[in-house]
């Protein structure tokens, strides 16, 4: 990288060679900075500014930026063997799979590593179709599972889907959290129901208690599989190791990503019960990935699991998340005309406004105060906070105060 990393130069290169619309949107939102370094909870820019990262990837940096133990594991592996021959058995991937199987719910034992959450969803959908021999899927309105064709077909916001239609056939969408609608939609033609335990990109939508339990029973009744997307909610983010632990539900397949790579490497995976893995018996190469399960990524995953256990990230997320939720609720109570709801679980906290313009003003106000936050991809009225589990009480208090100051600023601008 050249020594010149000024914002204007980076902005021009985005305009000319990357994504002009994204460059304009980022500048409009107040993020007129070029990131060059990160450490812990902070992103450092070329002009010296430091931002407290309360977006976190989103959900990638549960252990913070550049966690020493995970970086060390990846560097050590880089010096030995960064990529695999794909012919010989690789001990790093074997260990990573064993470690993932040991921490995922119930009898989820077999792991397929890939490069992203969307790829994990693609693999899970293929596995469900092949195992059941059925064509159909039931997903939720407002869901976000990724932007590849299969994942997008399962997702629930038309603005991302219409330009690419027709998408994959066989997908039915029902209201998230509505047990009756789910029960009506699942039939003997349904290969799987795919759900997020909490809809993150739709504004941190938490379903009613017992919803996942009911989904499990409905799937069992019809011989369909239950796929749970824990790509953003896993690794302690919600205050439990997995969001499905709140209901005590074990899916047939779980998809992982984001924090699985420890904030250092891109890693995705889908993990299934032994019966589902019989799809590989006749042809072990029925589903493959050139870079999936590479030694660098697997070294990061092994270290990330060790960090989850060492730090007890579920406990950290539960404690700091409650403090953040309480702080946001106190602030929101002073602005009932602007803030419609504050909700969350662990370090997934949403502040919902009546208008997306207000959300934009508040996000810009937070940026002015050195905090990175953003709206949900499926719900621009919602500002969501997803800071690292290592965020301190003092930093949480600063975020709550910055939210108060940004709301006051937004109110003043709107009334001017």
Buried (B, 14 or more C-beta within 10 A) or exposed (E): EEEEBEBEEBBEEBBEEEEEEEBEEBBEBBBBBBBEEBEBBBBBBBEEBBBBBBBBBBBBBBBBBBBEBBBEBBEEBEEEBEEBEEEEEBEBBEBBBEBBBEBBBEEBBBBBBBBBBBBBBBBBBBBBBBBBEBEBBBBBBBBBBBBBBBBBBBBBBEEBBEEEEEBBEBBBBBBBBBBEBBBEBBEEBBBBBBBBBBBBBBBBBBBEEEBBBBBBBBBEEBEBBBBBBBBBBBBBBBBBBBBBBBBEBBBBBBBBBBBBBBBBBBBBBBBBBEEBBEBBEEEEEEBEBEBBBBBBBBBBBBBBBBBBEEBBBBBBBBBBBBBBBBBBBEBBEEBEEBBBBBBBBBBBBBBBBEEEBBBBBBBBBBBEBBBBBBBBBBBBBBBBBBBBBBBEEEBBEBBBEBBBBBBBBBBEEEEE
